[in-house]
Amino acid sequence: MGAQLRAVRARIRAVKSIGKITRAQELIASSRIIRAQQRMRAAEPYARELTQAVEAVVSRSSSISHPMVTEPEAHASAAVLILTSDSGFCGAYNANVLRESARLRQRNDENGTATTTYVAGSKGIGWHRFRDIPVEREWSGFSSQPTYADAEKVATALLDAFSGEGEGEGEGEGGGAGGSAGGGAGGLTKVDEIYLVSTEFVSMLTQRPAVTRLLPLEIAEAPESERPGGPLPSYEFEPSTDDVLDALLPQYVASRIYYAMLEAAASELAARRRAMKAATDNANDLLDRLTREANNARQAEITQEISEIVGGSNALAEANAGSE
């Protein structure tokens, strides 16, 4: 009985330690998520206005032959950028994103499109390495607090692959940008499309993985009255539409990636807060059950000791009565 009580008490101490860790993680995520939401809201107007400007350039022009807005004749290859987290304790956040990227890769394989993978986040990098899935470039170290400079590095690599320019060898990037792996000695892989797989922040309770095609640019035609920002403005282009797109589209891709990174950071913190709260609640429930189990074991031990004392006392009394 004493061994069972010691084992239960050891489990109680372990569960208390785990509960303290999960509670601390929950409080940290709760304190950081407000700042992440503020950064996301602050970046939204710029991304929205830049998107409208690009849409206006494309929709107001009668003929555009720019490769970033022209649908290719054959989709031979596609670049897929996957945004994951650098740390765990965030429930199914990474699993949902990686599952969505696997579906996109399977769809590309069925359509005969080769997939070139770009990954941001240590969890996604480790997932691909474990499954021996080749990765063209990888970045880590900024999933919780991304900067526009981080988004520009990722956008530059994707645009180089889309245009077929740039170096194939990866450069080592220290500090917050993490390591970067190149595409090998064969040079940079030319792609016809660029997809982004990330997590959309809907609310504190809802975050959903999403697949977005960044390039070639897709312009959704909608009535002017139904546009959230109102009618598209009218622009005059000087010197030409292609020159304007050459200047706007790299900024457009970088801003889209940056806003997706901010959304992913807020989603990561919200998922971690929800997962750690559930883990803390489970630890508290388990602690209550183990405490009752320890009390029962202790009560049984006390009862057994009392029974042994009473039995010994009765035996001694009977022995004394027999001797008289």
Beta strands, then each sheet from edge to edge (+ up, - down):
strand 1: 77-83
strand 2: 114-120
strand 3: 137-139
strand 4: 193-201
strand 5: 207-215
sheet 1: 3+ 2+ 1+ 4+ 5-
end
